[in-house]
Amino acid sequence: MNRVLIAAVVAGGILAGAGAAWLAFGGRGEPPPLEHATRFDSPRPLPAFALVDSSGASFGPERLRGRWTFLFFGFANCPDICPTTLATLAAVRTSLADLPEDQRPSVLFVSVDPGRDTPEALGRYVAHFDPAFTGATGTREAIEALTAALGVAVFVGPPDADGNYAVDHSAAVFLVDPAARVAALFGTPHEVDPIARDYRRLVAGGPA
């Protein structure tokens, strides 16, 4: 499968994933007055998952309770989408610094490349964008179960002669509410000001 075909499949996967997420998380009725985000009328709890953070500590849905979290999937060797999105989320957090502490978002970056992203390497990677970011990884089976449950498309390409390989993945950012439920979805393109404004509206509405 060449790169053009992979890109086409991933683009389709992004749309299909968003559609699957909309159905899976019970979206219905008229769309809310948001600029860019899609808010789910009936937020659903995240599925059970068992990952580890950069310190090697267990990381499951319970670690997301008590505050709002941007959840993004990617990998440390990503050449474009991941660094751009993480930089955008860092800028979003900066623009929301005036909110009360319990309303400021955290960011969780889950690796879809566990073969290369060790917990330590992932920790160094996310800290480059914001020391407050959390990186999490785990077994391939655990990650695939989580991405499948959220409709995130991931395609791992064949290795080249040097053992290097590409990973293509959906670029959606999920917003998890303080009850560890998926409350909204931000599709591409990711822009600081629209995300920040929509976040304020979503938080002002509170968990459903």
C-alpha positions as CSV (number, residue, x, y, z in Angstrom):
1,M,0.0,0.0,0.0
2,N,1.6,3.3,-1.1
3,R,1.7,6.5,0.9
4,V,-1.1,8.1,-1.3
5,L,-3.4,5.2,-0.7
6,I,-2.6,5.1,3.0
7,A,-3.4,8.9,3.3
8,A,-6.7,8.4,1.5
9,V,-7.6,5.5,3.7
10,V,-6.7,7.5,6.8
11,A,-8.7,10.5,5.6
12,G,-11.7,8.2,5.2
13,G,-10.9,6.7,8.6
14,I,-11.0,10.1,10.2
15,L,-14.5,10.7,8.8
16,A,-15.7,7.2,9.6
17,G,-14.2,7.4,13.1
18,A,-16.0,10.7,13.8
19,G,-19.2,9.2,12.5
20,A,-18.7,6.1,14.6
21,A,-18.0,8.2,17.6
22,W,-21.1,10.2,17.0
23,L,-23.2,7.1,16.9
24,A,-21.3,5.4,19.8
25,F,-21.6,8.3,22.1
26,G,-25.3,9.0,21.5
27,G,-25.2,12.2,19.5
28,R,-28.8,13.3,18.6
29,G,-30.9,16.4,18.2
30,E,-29.8,19.8,16.9
31,P,-26.1,20.6,16.9
32,P,-25.0,22.9,19.7
33,P,-23.8,26.5,19.0
34,L,-20.1,25.7,18.8
35,E,-17.6,27.0,16.2
36,H,-15.7,23.8,15.6
37,A,-16.2,21.1,18.2
38,T,-19.0,18.4,18.1
39,R,-20.6,18.0,21.5
40,F,-22.2,14.7,22.3
41,D,-25.6,15.0,23.8
42,S,-25.1,11.9,25.9
43,P,-21.5,11.6,27.0
44,R,-20.4,8.0,27.6
45,P,-17.7,6.7,30.0
46,L,-14.4,5.8,28.5
47,P,-13.9,2.1,28.2
48,A,-11.8,0.3,30.7
49,F,-8.1,0.5,29.7
50,A,-4.8,-0.2,31.4
51,L,-1.8,2.0,30.3
52,V,1.3,3.3,32.0
53,D,2.5,6.9,32.2
54,S,6.0,8.2,31.7
55,S,7.0,7.2,35.2
56,G,5.8,3.7,34.7
57,A,2.7,4.2,37.0
58,S,-0.6,2.6,36.0
59,F,-2.9,4.9,34.0
60,G,-6.6,4.1,33.6
61,P,-9.9,6.0,33.3
62,E,-9.8,6.8,37.0
63,R,-6.8,9.1,36.5
64,L,-8.9,11.4,34.3
65,R,-11.6,12.0,36.9
66,G,-11.9,15.4,38.5
67,R,-10.9,17.6,35.6
68,W,-11.3,18.2,31.9
69,T,-8.8,16.6,29.6
70,F,-7.9,16.8,25.9
71,L,-7.1,13.3,24.7
72,F,-5.0,12.9,21.6
73,F,-3.5,9.8,20.0
74,G,-0.1,9.9,18.1
75,F,3.5,8.9,18.4
76,A,6.9,10.5,19.2
77,N,8.4,9.9,15.7
78,C,5.5,11.7,14.0
79,P,6.9,14.2,11.5
80,D,3.9,16.7,11.3
81,I,0.5,16.1,12.8
82,C,1.5,15.2,16.3
83,P,4.0,18.0,17.0
84,T,1.7,20.6,15.4
85,T,-1.3,19.4,17.4
86,L,0.6,19.2,20.7
87,A,1.9,22.7,20.1
88,T,-1.6,23.9,19.5
89,L,-2.9,22.3,22.7
90,A,-0.1,23.9,24.6
91,A,-1.1,27.3,23.3
92,V,-4.8,26.5,24.1
93,R,-3.8,25.8,27.7
94,T,-1.9,29.1,27.9
95,S,-4.9,31.0,26.5
96,L,-7.1,29.3,29.2
97,A,-4.9,30.2,32.1
98,D,-7.4,32.7,33.4
99,L,-9.9,29.9,34.2
100,P,-10.2,28.6,37.8
101,E,-7.7,25.8,38.4
102,D,-10.4,23.0,38.3
103,Q,-11.5,24.2,34.9
104,R,-8.1,24.4,33.2
105,P,-7.7,21.4,30.8
106,S,-5.0,18.7,31.1
107,V,-3.6,17.0,28.1
108,L,-3.2,13.2,27.7
109,F,-1.1,12.0,24.7
110,V,-1.5,8.2,24.1
111,S,1.1,6.6,21.9
112,V,-0.1,4.4,19.0
113,D,3.5,3.2,18.5
114,P,4.4,1.2,21.6
115,G,7.2,-0.5,19.8
116,R,9.3,2.6,19.8
117,D,7.6,4.9,22.4
118,T,8.9,3.7,25.8
119,P,7.4,5.5,28.8
120,E,10.6,7.5,29.4
121,A,10.9,8.6,25.8
122,L,7.3,9.6,25.7
123,G,7.7,11.6,28.8
124,R,10.6,13.6,27.3
125,Y,8.6,14.1,24.1
126,V,5.5,15.6,25.7
127,A,7.4,17.7,28.1
128,H,9.0,19.5,25.2
129,F,5.6,21.0,24.5
130,D,4.3,21.5,28.0
131,P,5.8,19.9,31.2
132,A,2.2,19.5,32.5
133,F,1.3,17.1,29.6
134,T,0.9,13.4,30.3
135,G,2.2,10.7,28.0
136,A,0.8,7.2,28.2
137,T,1.6,4.0,26.4
138,G,1.1,0.3,27.0
139,T,0.8,-3.0,25.2
140,R,-0.2,-3.0,21.6
141,E,-3.3,-5.0,22.5
142,A,-4.4,-2.4,25.1
143,I,-3.8,0.5,22.8
144,E,-5.7,-1.2,19.9
145,A,-8.6,-1.9,22.2
146,L,-8.8,1.8,23.2
147,T,-8.4,3.2,19.7
148,A,-11.0,0.8,18.4
149,A,-13.5,1.8,21.1
150,L,-13.1,5.4,20.2
151,G,-13.1,5.0,16.4
152,V,-9.5,6.1,16.0
153,A,-8.0,4.7,12.8
154,V,-4.3,3.6,13.0
155,F,-2.2,2.1,10.2
156,V,1.3,0.9,10.7
157,G,3.3,0.7,7.5
158,P,5.9,-2.0,6.7
159,P,9.5,-1.4,7.9
160,D,12.1,-0.3,5.4
161,A,15.6,-1.7,5.0
162,D,16.7,0.2,8.2
163,G,13.8,-1.0,10.2
164,N,12.0,2.4,10.1
165,Y,8.3,2.5,9.5
166,A,5.5,5.1,9.3
167,V,2.3,5.2,11.4
168,D,-0.7,6.9,10.0
169,H,-3.6,7.8,12.4
170,S,-6.7,9.9,12.9
171,A,-6.0,13.4,14.2
172,A,-9.2,14.0,16.2
173,V,-8.8,15.4,19.7
174,F,-11.3,14.1,22.3
175,L,-12.5,16.2,25.2
176,V,-13.0,14.1,28.3
177,D,-15.1,15.5,31.1
178,P,-14.4,15.3,34.9
179,A,-16.5,12.2,35.1
180,A,-14.1,10.4,32.6
181,R,-16.6,10.5,29.8
182,V,-16.1,11.6,26.2
183,A,-18.0,14.9,26.0
184,A,-16.9,16.4,22.7
185,L,-14.7,15.8,19.6
186,F,-12.5,18.4,17.8
187,G,-11.8,17.5,14.2
188,T,-9.1,19.0,12.0
189,P,-7.9,21.7,11.3
190,H,-6.9,22.4,14.9
191,E,-6.7,26.1,15.6
192,V,-5.9,27.7,18.9
193,D,-8.6,30.3,19.2
194,P,-11.6,28.3,18.0
195,I,-10.6,25.4,20.3
196,A,-10.2,27.7,23.3
197,R,-13.5,29.4,22.7
198,D,-15.4,26.1,22.2
199,Y,-13.7,24.8,25.3
200,R,-15.0,27.7,27.4
201,R,-18.5,27.1,26.1
202,L,-18.3,23.4,26.8
203,V,-17.0,23.9,30.3
204,A,-19.6,26.5,31.1
205,G,-22.2,24.0,30.2
206,G,-20.7,21.5,32.6
207,P,-20.9,17.7,32.5
208,A,-24.2,16.5,31.1
